[in-house]
C-alpha cells in the first residue's frame, strides 16, 4: 500500500483524492487474479474461445491413435 500511496503522491494526486480513491476500493475486486472481461484486450477475449484440448483422433496401421499429452 505504501508503494501505491508513494506513486500517487509522486504523480501529483492530492491527499484528498487519495482518500476518495481508497474509500472506493473493493477488496473483492482488488485481490482477483484476472481483471474484469470488459478491461481485457480483444486478443485476450478471443483466447478464451480457444480450446486447449485437441479432439483429433486418427488411425495408424489399423489401430486408433489418440493425441499425446
C-alpha positions in Angstrom: 0.0 0.0 0.0 2.9 2.3 0.7 4.1 1.9 -2.9 0.6 2.9 -4.2 0.5 6.0 -2.0 4.0 6.9 -2.9 3.3 6.6 -6.6 0.1 8.5 -6.4 1.8 11.3 -4.5 4.7 11.4 -7.0 2.2 11.8 -9.8 0.5 14.8 -8.1 -2.6 13.2 -6.6 -3.7 15.2 -3.6 -4.3 13.5 -0.2 -8.0 14.2 -0.5 -8.1 12.4 -3.8 -6.2 9.5 -2.4 -8.7 9.2 0.5 -11.6 9.2 -2.0 -9.9 6.6 -4.2 -9.0 4.4 -1.2 -12.6 4.6 0.1 -13.9 3.4 -3.3 -11.6 0.3 -3.4 -13.3 -3.1 -3.1 -11.2 -5.8 -1.6 -13.0 -8.5 -3.5 -12.0 -6.7 -6.8 -8.6 -5.8 -5.5 -7.5 -9.4 -5.0 -8.9 -11.1 -8.1 -6.4 -12.8 -10.4 -7.9 -11.6 -13.6 -9.2 -8.1 -14.5 -12.9 -7.8 -15.5 -13.6 -9.0 -19.0 -14.5 -5.5 -20.2 -10.9 -4.4 -19.4 -9.3 -7.2 -21.4 -7.8 -6.6 -24.8 -9.7 -8.2 -27.7 -6.9 -10.6 -28.2 -7.3 -12.0 -24.7 -11.0 -12.2 -25.1 -10.5 -14.3 -28.3 -8.1 -16.6 -26.4 -11.0 -17.5 -24.1 -12.6 -19.3 -27.0 -9.5 -21.4 -27.8 -10.0 -25.0 -26.9 -6.7 -26.2 -25.4 -7.8 -29.9 -25.6 -7.4 -31.4 -29.1 -10.2 -33.8 -30.1 -8.2 -35.1 -33.1 -8.0 -38.9 -33.3 -6.8 -41.0 -36.2 -5.9 -44.4 -37.5 -2.4 -45.8 -37.9 -1.7 -49.3 -39.0 -5.3 -50.2 -38.4 -5.5 -49.0 -34.8 -6.9 -46.0 -33.1 -4.4 -43.2 -32.4 -5.2 -40.6 -29.7 -3.3 -37.3 -29.2 -0.3 -37.3 -26.9 -0.2 -35.4 -23.6 
